Amino acid sequence: MNWEQIKDFILDHKQYFLVGLVVIGIVLWTHQGSSQNDTATEFTEEQHSAQKETPAKETANEVSSKQDPEPAKAKSVTCDISGAVKHQGVYTLKSSARLQELIEAAGGTTNNAELKQVNRALILQDQDKVHIPYRGEKIKANEIVTSVSGSSAATPADGTSSTTSAADATDHAKVNLNTADAQGLQKLNGIGEKKAEQIIAYRQKNGSFKKIEDLKQVSGIGDKTFAALKDQLAV
């Protein structure tokens, strides 16, 4: 079949070719519309999913922002130190300061200080009460540093129990001539501020009292004064 025969065949059957082209066009147009709908559906589903996730993230952020902040740590500690230091008193140091820093703030120890049982590396707590013992002073290691709650901040060096016996309880009710500060000494009958300072000065110069009768060696305290307060004394 040559070209002339093909041309005549097409012209004779052109109505069939036109119908075929129309059908093919309809099929292509329908397929293209279906693809666009699928794409639009996928986009809508993704958008809807993103909208559902956004509130969840926002809620998590809101919960995180509403959490209470951690309490701020104290930036300083204030402690009271007495005993064998050059300047007894109350000092404020930076947080987590050690006992050695408090001793240095108080001018250092005196020549008659007994440091064998003192843990100078101890980290201080706010309102700790510290007593540096004098040489020969009878004091337990767990009595050197006392917290505001009254509990000991150090462990006894000899490993003894901190449980207080009835006899110890009686002694604690008395004023210890070797450990009491000026205010504590003024609790004694007939001892004012001046005599309390004299007792402390004697203690710093001569060391701790060996027995309560040694109090009579302090200027201004005679037999009559001693007799009036001996039942309140301990060493």
C-alpha distance (Angstrom), angle and dihedral (degrees) to the residues before:
residue distance angle dihedral
M1 . . .
N2 3.81 . .
W3 3.78 128.8 .
E4 3.79 94.2 -92.5
Q5 3.77 91.1 55.3
I6 3.87 90.7 48.1
K7 3.80 90.6 50.0
D8 3.81 92.3 49.9
F9 3.84 89.9 47.9
I10 3.81 92.0 52.8
L11 3.79 92.6 47.5
D12 3.79 91.0 49.8
H13 3.80 92.6 49.5
K14 3.83 101.5 30.7
Q15 3.80 93.2 123.5
Y16 3.80 89.3 63.8
F17 3.80 92.4 49.6
L18 3.82 91.2 51.3
V19 3.80 91.7 51.1
G20 3.81 90.1 49.6
L21 3.81 92.6 51.0
V22 3.83 90.9 49.7
V23 3.82 91.1 51.0
I24 3.79 92.5 48.7
G25 3.84 90.2 49.0
I26 3.81 91.6 51.2
V27 3.81 91.5 49.4
L28 3.83 92.6 50.4
W29 3.82 92.9 46.2
T30 3.83 91.8 50.0
H31 3.82 92.0 49.1
Q32 3.81 92.4 49.7
G33 3.83 91.9 50.5
S34 3.81 91.2 50.2
S35 3.82 91.3 52.6
Q36 3.81 91.8 51.2
N37 3.81 91.3 50.3
D38 3.80 91.4 51.2
T39 3.81 91.0 50.6
A40 3.82 91.6 48.7
T41 3.82 90.7 49.0
E42 3.82 92.4 51.2
F43 3.82 91.2 48.8
T44 3.82 91.5 50.3
E45 3.81 92.3 50.0
E46 3.83 92.1 49.4
Q47 3.81 91.2 48.8
H48 3.80 91.6 49.5
S49 3.82 91.4 49.1
A50 3.82 91.1 50.9
Q51 3.81 90.5 50.9
K52 3.82 90.3 53.3
E53 3.82 92.8 50.4
T54 3.83 95.4 48.2
P55 3.86 97.1 66.7
A56 3.81 89.8 47.8
K57 3.80 91.0 55.0
E58 3.79 91.6 45.1
T59 3.81 90.5 50.4
A60 3.82 91.2 51.9
N61 3.80 90.4 50.3
E62 3.80 91.4 49.1
V63 3.82 91.6 51.2
S64 3.80 90.6 49.1
S65 3.82 92.4 49.3
K66 3.82 92.0 49.4
Q67 3.80 94.3 55.2
D68 3.79 112.8 113.8
P69 3.81 113.5 -105.3
E70 3.79 117.7 -116.7
P71 3.80 113.1 -90.7
A72 3.78 112.5 -99.2
K73 3.77 114.5 -108.7
A74 3.79 118.8 -120.6
K75 3.80 111.7 -96.1
S76 3.81 95.7 -152.8
V77 3.81 144.1 24.4
T78 3.79 127.2 -144.8
C79 3.81 117.2 -151.5
D80 3.81 138.0 175.2
I81 3.80 118.4 -132.7
S82 3.80 127.5 -171.9
G83 3.78 138.7 158.2
A84 3.79 126.2 55.3
V85 3.80 98.7 9.2
K86 3.81 126.5 109.5
H87 3.79 96.6 -121.2
Q88 3.79 115.3 28.3
G89 3.79 115.3 -161.5
V90 3.79 148.1 89.5
Y91 3.81 119.7 -48.5
T92 3.79 134.6 -176.7
L93 3.80 117.2 -143.5
K94 3.78 136.2 172.2
S95 3.79 118.5 -79.4
S96 3.82 114.7 -80.7
A97 3.81 91.5 20.7
R98 3.80 115.3 161.3
L99 3.79 128.8 -126.5
Q100 3.81 91.4 -106.5
E101 3.81 89.4 61.9
L102 3.81 90.8 52.6
I103 3.81 90.7 50.2
E104 3.81 89.9 51.3
A105 3.82 90.9 48.8
A106 3.81 87.8 54.2
G107 3.82 90.6 56.0
G108 3.80 96.2 -96.6
T109 3.79 129.4 -80.7
T110 3.79 127.2 -49.6
N111 3.82 122.4 -113.8
N112 3.80 92.0 -100.5
A113 3.82 96.1 52.5
E114 3.80 118.4 130.1
L115 3.81 108.6 -145.4
K116 3.78 99.9 166.9
Q117 3.81 93.8 103.3
V118 3.82 96.6 32.4
N119 3.81 115.4 108.1
R120 3.80 99.3 -151.9
A121 3.82 91.3 -179.8
L122 3.82 91.4 63.8
I123 3.83 114.1 125.8
L124 3.81 108.8 -126.0
Q125 3.79 126.1 -129.6
D126 3.79 125.1 -149.0
Q127 3.83 112.5 -82.5
D128 3.82 94.8 13.7
K129 3.82 115.3 160.7
V130 3.81 112.2 -141.0
H131 3.81 127.3 -169.3
I132 3.80 119.0 -174.0
P133 3.83 105.9 -154.3
Y134 3.77 124.4 -127.4
R135 3.79 120.6 -124.7
G136 3.79 108.3 -79.1
E137 3.81 93.0 12.4
K138 3.78 114.3 143.4
I139 3.79 104.0 -128.9
K140 3.78 131.3 135.9
A141 3.78 120.5 -123.6
N142 3.80 90.7 -118.6
E143 3.81 90.2 58.4
I144 3.81 95.3 58.7
V145 3.82 95.0 79.8
T146 3.79 120.5 27.5
S147 3.79 124.6 -179.4
V148 3.79 124.5 -136.9
S149 3.80 89.8 -100.1
G150 3.80 89.1 60.2
S151 3.81 94.4 -111.4
S152 3.78 121.6 129.0
A153 3.79 119.4 -101.5
A154 3.79 94.3 -160.7
T155 3.79 135.3 54.2
P156 3.81 118.2 -120.2
A157 3.80 108.7 -99.0
D158 3.80 92.1 -139.9
G159 3.82 92.8 52.9
T160 3.81 93.2 -118.8
S161 3.77 120.8 150.8
S162 3.80 118.7 -95.8
T163 3.79 90.6 -140.0
T164 3.79 108.3 124.2
S165 3.77 118.9 -131.0
A166 3.80 124.4 -144.6
A167 3.80 90.3 -102.1
D168 3.82 91.1 51.3
A169 3.80 90.4 49.7
T170 3.78 89.3 55.5
D171 3.80 91.0 50.3
H172 3.82 91.5 50.4
A173 3.80 88.8 55.6
K174 3.81 87.2 61.3
V175 3.79 128.5 68.6
N176 3.79 113.1 -100.9
L177 3.80 109.1 -138.4
N178 3.81 90.9 -153.0
T179 3.80 100.6 48.2
A180 3.80 106.6 28.2
D181 3.79 118.3 104.1
A182 3.81 124.3 -142.3
Q183 3.80 93.3 -81.3
G184 3.80 91.9 48.9
L185 3.80 92.4 50.1
Q186 3.79 90.7 51.7
K187 3.79 88.6 64.2
L188 3.80 87.1 74.0
N189 3.79 117.4 96.2
G190 3.79 111.1 -96.7
I191 3.82 95.2 7.3
G192 3.78 113.7 120.8
E193 3.78 131.8 176.2
K194 3.81 94.6 -79.8
K195 3.81 95.5 50.1
A196 3.80 91.1 44.5
E197 3.81 89.1 56.3
Q198 3.79 89.9 48.2
I199 3.82 90.8 53.3
I200 3.80 91.3 50.5
A201 3.81 91.4 46.6
Y202 3.82 90.6 51.4
R203 3.82 89.8 48.4
Q204 3.79 92.7 51.0
K205 3.79 92.6 48.0
N206 3.81 100.8 41.5
G207 3.80 104.0 24.2
S208 3.77 127.6 -118.6
F209 3.79 124.4 -20.4
K210 3.79 111.2 -98.0
K211 3.81 93.3 -160.2
I212 3.78 134.4 3.6
E213 3.81 91.0 -108.8
D214 3.81 88.0 68.3
L215 3.81 86.6 75.1
K216 3.82 87.4 80.2
Q217 3.80 87.4 68.6
V218 3.81 88.4 70.7
S219 3.79 112.8 95.9
G220 3.81 113.0 -102.6
I221 3.82 96.4 21.8
G222 3.80 111.5 104.2
D223 3.77 134.7 168.2
K224 3.80 93.7 -79.3
T225 3.80 94.6 52.1
F226 3.80 91.6 43.6
A227 3.81 92.6 50.8
A228 3.81 90.1 53.6
L229 3.78 94.7 55.3
K230 3.82 107.2 24.2
D231 3.81 91.8 103.4
Q232 3.81 88.6 59.7
L233 3.81 94.7 53.2
A234 3.79 134.2 95.0
V235 3.81 136.3 167.6
